[in-house]
Amino acid sequence: MHLYFTAPHAETQPLFGRETSLIAAGNIFEWDTPMEPLCSGAAMTPRQFSLAALLLLTHAASSPGTDWPVWRGPSGNGVSSDTGFPTRWSPAENVAWKTPCPPGHASPVVSGGRIYTAAYDAEAGERLLLCFDREAGAELWRKTVLSAPPERIHAENSRASSTPAADGEHVYCAFLDGREPVVSAYTTDGKPVWSVRPGVFSSVHGFCSAPVLWKELVILNFDHDGPGYIVALDRKDGREVWRIERPNRTRSYVAPLIQDVDGRPQMVLSGSKCIAGYDPNTGENLWMINGPTDQFVASMVYSAKTRFMYMTGGFPAHHVMAIRPDGRGDVSNTHVAWHYNPPSPVGVSYVPSPIVEGNWLLLTDDRGFAHAFDANTGEIVWTERFGRQHASLVSAGGLVYFLNDAGECRVVKPVDGFAVLATNSLGEGTYASPALSDGQIFLRTEKHLWCLGRRTSSSGR
């Protein structure tokens, strides 16, 4: 049997085994060649435990700060394991740089000393992929991914809402051309690598599909008002590896979450009148919950502490659910740990993705009220009005950042007795979510991209 080692801020993974990866303090260590376990049985010897701890801690201590290369960061849950992030800022305080940025709701991502995001040039009808230098904020390049007439969108959507993804070699982005999604890959220097059109997409509310990275795959969800589907493309050439035909013809905009649960990788998402778990390697359906409503936007989150997946959202009905992800087949009546289903959207987030911090599941509802649920029981612990927001929640060092549409960010310590440490504003509204990396916060507002704070690792000095 494999042995498991748990370090601070670490997910539990096989320590040394075949095709092993170890996640600790935001760093992923992978061995490409098979390695035998250190030993077998139920426990390590003291010497083996000490060696494993030394290898892990030496690497973590010498590693630079963690990039934020995809939607919701390296953990997929909106949580950064880095430290030193600012809690206070203004246009005159804690601003490392700001630079003009064309319109769009896509969030920034951070990879290899560069910042990437997507934008829309309404005058030219161009969908753009942008690259900025992390240190100074200078725009390094912009590429027109496609030129097309403007598609119909919801008043609170944009024509550049899909957050890109980056892996150090390529940058992946998605836009809509009429009724066809266009998924493209560029090098980090802006050279086109491939572009594919996986199918059709139809929605009166417009388009958004953030690419998700898994091993050699880039995965995108295309739930829409037609035969919905999820596709996995080869990162190298855009070739389709697998495809999931979704069960219902209903639009949703949820980016999948991939997590390791008891040694089994799972890709989970709500949408198309269901909540489902899949094997990200093959697309095989593992489990499914029918409903509980029609449409969804917020990504799900996972807590290794409670071992629950959490879903919030829904239209026309409103739900928050905690789900045990160890089932098979239809688990609608067997694997819901708790379920909050109010008659109105009080305490339910439709667009912003929630977060788990400590013992709490935190979210903000459509009225602009933040809520803290006991992550184990579903009890609402506190409620505070922060203002309407579309940005998803992020956290670091036990603090949660609530960024509302007006651009006001409240830094919250989610303890039993609720505490707001600071309320900050840059004077511009925002719909994009923050990116956290190495002590710096990257915010995309209506007209600018901002870098807040100072880098904390030796590589950033």
Beta strands, then each sheet from edge to edge (+ up, - down):
strand 1: 4-5
strand 2: 13-14
strand 3: 21-24
strand 4: 27-30
strand 5: 79-80
strand 6: 95-100
strand 7: 109-111
strand 8: 114-121
strand 9: 126-133
strand 10: 139-147
strand 11: 165-166
strand 12: 170-177
strand 13: 180-187
strand 14: 192-196
strand 15: 212-214
strand 16: 217-222
strand 17: 229-234
strand 18: 240-245
strand 19: 257-261
strand 20: 264-270
strand 21: 274-278
strand 22: 285-290
strand 23: 301-303
strand 24: 308-313
strand 25: 319-323
strand 26: 329-330
strand 27: 336-340
strand 28: 355-357
strand 29: 360-364
strand 30: 369-374
strand 31: 380-385
strand 32: 394-396
strand 33: 399-403
strand 34: 408-413
strand 35: 419-425
strand 36: 435-437
strand 37: 440-444
strand 38: 448-452
sheet 1: 1+ 2-
sheet 2: 3+ 4-
sheet 3: 5+ 32+ 33- 34+ 35-
sheet 4: 6+ 38- 37+ 36-
sheet 5: 7+ 8- 9+ 10-
sheet 6: 11+ 12- 13+ 14-
sheet 7: 15+ 16- 17+ 18-
sheet 8: 19+ 20- 21+ 22- 26-
sheet 9: 23+ 24- 25+ 27-
sheet 10: 28+ 29- 30+ 31-
end
